[in-house]
């Protein structure tokens, strides 16, 4: 499991990646928060490289956020 101090040290890097992938500060912060929730709940052993592990988790979280964003747009603007 990733420790809080390791996450906080990696947070700027992970947030920058999320912003590049999602294009929005708000969505990037949401993705980073989701990444932390998943990382803190993981029952696995301590990763050798926490920054790389968190980046991997983030890159799996971001497509979920993009799909959710697309669904929200479809709910707001029905096609004619």
Residue pairs with C-beta under 8 A, 6 or more apart in sequence:
1 39
1 40
1 42
1 43
1 44
1 46
2 39
2 40
2 42
2 46
2 47
2 50
2 53
2 54
3 50
6 50
6 51
7 36
7 39
7 50
7 54
9 51
10 50
10 51
10 54
11 32
13 51
13 55
14 32
14 35
14 51
14 54
14 55
14 58
15 28
15 29
15 32
17 55
17 58
17 59
18 27
18 28
18 29
18 31
18 32
18 35
18 58
18 62
19 25
19 28
21 28
21 31
21 58
21 59
21 62
21 66
22 28
22 31
22 62
22 65
22 66
27 65
27 69
30 65
31 58
31 61
31 62
31 65
32 58
34 61
34 64
34 65
35 54
35 57
35 58
35 61
38 57
38 61
39 53
39 54
39 57
47 53
